[in-house]
Amino acid sequence: MTTHRLLVEVDDLAVRYPIKRGLFVDRTVGHVHAVDGVSLRIRAGETYGLVGESGCGKSTLGRALLRLTEPSEGRVVFDGVDLAGLRGEALRRIRRRLQMVFQDSLASLDPRQSVRSMLLEALRAHALEESSEEATDARMRELLDAVGLPSGALRRYPHEFSGGQRQRLGIARALAVRPDLIVADEPVSALDVSVQAQVLNLLDDLQDEFGLTYLVIAHDLAVVRHVADRVGVMYLGGIVEEGPAGSLYDTPLHPYTRALLSAVPVPDPEVEDRRERILLSGDLPSPAAPPSGCRFHTRCPWRQPTRCADERPVLRRLPGADPGLEAHTVACHYAEVIRSGELRPHRVEPEAVTEVGEPTAAPPPTPASVTEILRR
């Protein structure tokens, strides 16, 4: 891939939601740390894949990048412009260059609008309507043709299409305003496997044709491997590993990435029977009470009695990495000895969180726990 200029710079981005409690007066008793200090870079023309299990903050990060969700801290710089400082008309103008394809294609389309009305609304919102009605209709037919739909679809409504066709409509709507960056949030997770391949190939073709940049959010590592140039692995609000797709999939450095990849089926039965399986104990901790130190230490088969629970690791390149290669970084104190095999995995007893930010080996949470507070 040819090196291009930086298009998106995200620095220490955080999104926190207050937990309110009170009978007559709401008071804040804690925060849900949906995104917790994320930094990443996306170059023009590339596809950045963001993976992780459900609840790790991927979708919130994508929305915060577009300011559909307001960040609590940090900054997002798009093509040299800090989005945090934009308001009103200035924000509306730059949003033409930032579009999103949503996971639920049916919910993201207005059931009362025809396809023509939907596309026309997007064009008018950004003053991109052609000089005549005929020219505008020709533009919309070109959009449908670009996503593989017939021009007759302009007269139809969202409920008349299949799931794959609706996802193509969502892509056409995003393309209508000629964006530079598209955030695709689980774009194929609700589709059949054969339809997934069609939509992924479509995204790839459109990237070549229109020079698009993608942030693809997914929990399916096979999907991300197919489309991404670079991959970030997210766990409980933070990036734990990042690097070129080939390097990350061939040589995963973080225990969490290794566990995710070990769960991906391999079509060769002999390889499938021989390869290492990593089963994580316990559930994803609550983002309202994230563990201290390394967020993953409560489930990590390689965790150690020192540093893991006390010191949060930062993304770093391992010593000895080829400086000429694109950076492959990992947030793990013991990544070197895990990679070399000097440190072997061991059984982990899941920890419970009974106080905000205080993990213990106690029984399941009591009614005073954060989990119970959230249920009230």
N, C-alpha and C positions, 0 to 999 in steps of 0.2 A: 504493500500500500504506500502510495506517495505521501510524504509528510506535508501537511497543510497547516495553516495558521490555527491557533487556538480559537475556538468559537465559544465555548462555555467554560467558565472557571467558577467552581464552587469552593468556598473556603469556610470551614468550621460551621457548617449549616446545622442548625438545631430547630426542631419543632416540638414544642411542649404544650400539652393540653391540661388545663387545671382540673383537678378533682374537687368538686364542690360538695359541701355537706352542711346541713343546718335545717332546722324546722321553720324558723321565721326569717332568719338572715343567713344567706349562703356565705360560707367561709371556705377558703381554699385549704384543703388538708393534705395536698400533695399534687404531683404532676405526672402525667403519662409522658414518658420520654420517647416519642415516636421516632424522631430522628435526633441523633446525639453526636454532634461534632463531625459531620461528613465533609470531606474535601475530595474533589475529583476534577479531572480535566477531560474535555471532549474536543477533538479537533474537527475542523470542517471536513465533511465528506466521509467520516468514519461512522461505524456503528459501535456504540458502547452498550454492552450487555450488563444488566444488573440482576443478580440472582440471589435467592435466599428463600427460606421457608415462609409460609404465610404468617403474617404478624410481625415481620422483622422491620417494616417501615419503608419498603420499596416504593409503594404507590404514593405514600405521603411525601417522600423525597421528590418524586416526579412532579407532583402537584405544587410543591414548594418552589421547585425550579421555575415553574411557569407563573408563580404567584397566584395560583388558584387557591392555595393555602398560604397564609402569611407566615414566614419564618419568625421564630422567636429570637434567634441570634444568627450571626454569620452573614455572608453576602453571596449573591449570585451575579456574576458579570457575564453579559452576553455580547459578544463581538465588541468588547471594550466599554460597554455601557453597564453601569451598576443598576440593576433593576430595582433595588430598594429605594432609590431616590426618585423614582418615576411616579407620577400621579396623573390622573385624568387623561387628557388627550395624548400626552407623551407615552403613557403606558399603553393606551389603546393602539397607537401606531406601531409600537414595537411588537405587540402581541400578534400582529399579522405574520410576523416571521417565526412565531412560536406556536405550534399547534399540537393537539393531543388526539390520539386514537384510544378510545376507552375500551375497557375489558368487556363490559356488557353492551353489545352493539345495539340491542333493542331499546334499552333504557336511555341510551345516549341520543336516540333519534326521536323527534316529536311525532307521535302517532297521527296527529291531525294535519301534518304537513306532507305534501307530496314531495318527491325527490327534487322536482324543479323548484318548488318553493324553498326547500331547505338550502339548495345550492345558491339560489338567487339571494337569499337572506345573507349568506356568507359574503357574497360579492358586494352587496350594497353596504354592509357594515364597514367595509374597508375601501369603499369608493372604487371598486374594481369592475363595476358593471360596464359593459361595452356601450358604444355610442348608439346602437340600435338594438331593438328586441331580437332581430334576426341574428346579429352578431353575438348577442348574449347567449341565445339558444345554441349557436354553433360552438361557443366556448364550453357550455355545459355538456354537449354531446362529446366533445373532445375529452372532457374529464371522465365521463363514463367509459369511453373507449379505452382510456389509459388504465382503468382498473378492471377492464374486461367485462363490462356490462353493456347491453344493447341500448340504443337511444330511446327505445320505447319505455325504458324504466323511468323516464322523467315524469310520466303521468301516474305512476304507481305510488303506493304508500308503504311504509316500513314493514307492516305485518304481512305484506304480500311476497316478501323475500325470504329465502333461507338464511340460516345463520352466517354462512360464508359470504353470501351476497350482501347481507347487512354490514358485515365488516368491511367489505369493499366500498360500500356507500360511506361509511365513516372515514375511510381513507380518501375517497373522492372529495368529501367535504373539507378535510384538512388540506388537500392539495389545491382547492379552489382559490385560496388566498396567496398562493405561491410562497410557501414558508421556506425557511432555511433549516429549521430544526423541528422534528416530529418526535414527541414522546409517545411511545406505543406501550400502553399498560396492559400486559397479558393479552396481546392482540389475537392469539390463537388458542388460548386455554379452553374455551368453551366449544371448540370446533372438532369435528371428526379428524382423524389422522390424515386422511387423503386431502381434506379441505385445508388443513394446517399447511401442508406442503405447498398448495396453490397460493395461499395468502403470503407465505414467507418468500416464495419465488417472485410474487408480485412486488413485495416491498424491495427486494433486491433489484429488480428491473427498474422500478421507479427511482431508486437511488442513483442508478447509472444515468437515467434519462434526465432527471431534474437536478442532479447534484445535491441530494438531500443528506442531512445528518440525522442519525437516529439515536435515541436512548431507548433501548428495548428492555422492558421490565418483564421478568418471567420467573417462575419457580421450576420450570422444566429445563434442566441443563442441556438436554439434547437440542432443544429449540435454539438456545443461545449459542451453542457451539456452531450451529449451522449458519447463523447470520452475523455474529459479532466479530469485530476486529480486536477489541479489548474487552475484558470482563472484570467486573467488580463483584465480590461476594460480600453480602450484607448479613449481619447477625445482630439482632436486638438494637437496631438504630445506628450501627456503625459499620464501616467497611473493614473487613478483617483480612482480605487479600485482593490484590489487583494486579493485572498483567495482561500481556498478549494472550489471545484465546488459546493458541497452540501450546504455549508454554504452561499456562495455568492448568489446562486439561491433561497434559502429558506429565507435568511435575507439580502437583498440588503441594503447597507448603504448609498451609494452615490445617490443623486437625478438623475443623468444621468443613472445609472444602473437601478434604479426604473422605469424610463421612458422607457428604452429599454425593460425591462421585461414586462411592461404593454402592449406593442405592440405585444407580442407573443400570438397567439390564443390559447385558452384552449378548448379541445374537449368537455367538459361538459357544455351544454348550461346554466344551472343554475349558475354555478360558473362564467362563462363568463359574464353573465348579472350583477352579484353582485360585481365583482372585480373593483378596482380603475383603472381608465384610466388617464394617464398623457400625455397630448398633449403638445409638445414643440413648442413654437412660434419661428418664424424666421428660417433662414438657418444656417448651420454651418459657423461660421466666417472664413474669409480668413486666412490661415496660414501665409500670407505675412504681416498681421497686426493683430496678436492675441490680444485679450482683455487683459488689465492689471489685476492684481490680479488673482482670480480664473478664468480659461479659460472658465468655463461653466456659469459664473454669468449672462451673457447677455441673457441666455435662461432659467435660473433656476427659477422654481415656488416658491422656498423657499429662494430666495436671500434676503439679509438684507442690509440696508443702510451703515453698517459699516463692514470693513474687506473684504467683498466679492470682491469689485472692487479695493482694495488697496493692499491686502496681498495674495500672492499665497500660498495655503495650501500644506503641505507635507503629504506623506503617513504616517499614524500613527494607532496604535491599540487604540480602545476606552477604557476608564477606566472601570475596572470591568471585562474585558475579561479574560476568563480562561487561565492562563499561560501554562497549560498543553496541550491546543489545538493548532493546527497549526495556524499561524498568519493569521488573516483576517484584512487587513488594508484599510484605506479610506483616501482620500485627500479632506476633507470637514470641514470647521470651525464649522459647526452646526450639525454634524452628530448625536450627542447624542440626541438633542431636536427634530430632525426630526424623529429619530427612536421611541422616546417615544410618539410622537404625540403632544408635547407641541407647536411645530412650525407647522402651517398649510400652505399648498400651497396657492398661490394667483396668480392673473392674471399678466402676464409679457408682457410689450410692447417691441417688438424687437428693439434693438439698431442698428444704422448704424455706420460704421467706415469711417470717412472722412479724418483722418490723420493716418499715421502709428502708431499703438499702442494707439490711442486716441479715445475711443468710446464715442459717444454722442447720444442724443435722437433726432437728427436732421432728416430731410427728407432723401430720398435715396441718395447715394454717388454722388458727383459732378464729372465732367470729370477729376478733379485733384486727384481723389481717387486712391488708390492702385489697385482697380479692373480695373479702366480704363487704368492704366499704364500697367497692365498685358496684356490687349487686344491689345496694340499697337505693 
